[in-house]
Amino acid sequence: MSLLGLRPRGAIANLFARGVGDAGIVHVLRIIRKQLGMDIAFVARFRTEDRVLEHVDADGPAPVHTGQVIPLHEGYCLKVVQGELPQLIPDTSLLPAAMAIPATQAIPIGAHLSVPVTLANGDVYGTLCCFSHEPNPSLGDRDMSMLRAFAEVVAQRFDEDQAARREKQTASEVIWAAIASGAPRIVYQPIYELDGHTLVGVECLSRFDIDPQRGPDKWFDGAREAGVELELELHAVRNALAAIDGFPRAVYLGINSSPALILSGRLAPMLAELDSSRIVLEITEHSTVSDYDALLSALRPMRERGVRIAVDDAGAGYSSMRHILNLKCDIIKLDMSLTRDIDIDPGRRALARGLVSFACDIGSDITAEGIETRGELDAVRKLGVRKVQGFFLGRPGTLEDALTAFRTGCPALAAL
């Protein structure tokens, strides 16, 4: 029967309208069980040799449980799908084929209803079943119509799950193909010390020159959705660090790192092989930290070897202030949303002045990002900022570009 033909009402109608999640499936089972007066309801997924009870709802202690694996040829489910047993059995004692099943008397099963859960491609996912310990002669076609309708709802949910898994797998394959091709390419944006006008560091940034054409943020977002974010991030870090020996020892490398990568334990061994005093880990405002104590613990051995910590995008949102307060960072990087037009915006200047003063009080350095005009450079310099980066000073470029900047200096700073 079509779903529309049932004209469901109330809570049932809401389930039809908004779809069903894991908790929703259990709720569906509870509705079925109570409406039909059953003791147990469950969804079983068929595998090659067995079936798994993926969702179970019961009235009190039950002889079956979620996750239970049962040989496929045991019990009612497969026999119902193959037509060896009817979908509706109000009284198992009246059906010899049901009484021949050991579980009928062992559980016991007095009444049993079961319908296939059929996916959109015609494959049978499994069954939606319910049973009571006592016979229930009142069960009839109307009850089976309701059970079939709910089986359609459940099947739709599983169709959506399979589509999501396929999409995730495809996205994962794209990321792994990118890694295999050597992506991302790393570019280096100069960071200058205003006192002396010298290049003291570079921020390592990822660029993807492959299809699908999209910005680095989209690539990393795609990797996160595909469940391979750490693999892509670790590969980007490895690509960036490969150039460290090409830079003069006076130049540090700013490496973007998520808290998840740090907590994974996969980053520390990579940094241990290098001169850690030349590494700055930049943690962005957009990175979520649920446990600062755990993150500090993971950072401690790296910091003991000389790695410095920067909070990136400071001033872009509330999270950056939490990072600053909890991570006891060595460097605070003012976000370009704060430095943009800072020379003509009193509000931005006031906020930046407060962060510069705060950094001085806690012993952190300040780097101003996104400097794109002479006015912005003059403004942050007057506020006491001593390190700067941005298009006005130097765009992200190759290792050779960065080395040239180190040798020749920055023309924009020469005029100060």
Order of alpha helices (4+ residues) and beta strands (2+ residues): alpha-alpha-alpha-beta-beta-beta-alpha-beta-alpha-alpha-beta-beta-alpha-beta-beta-alpha-alpha-beta-alpha-alpha-beta-alpha-beta-alpha-beta-alpha-alpha-beta-alpha-beta-alpha-alpha
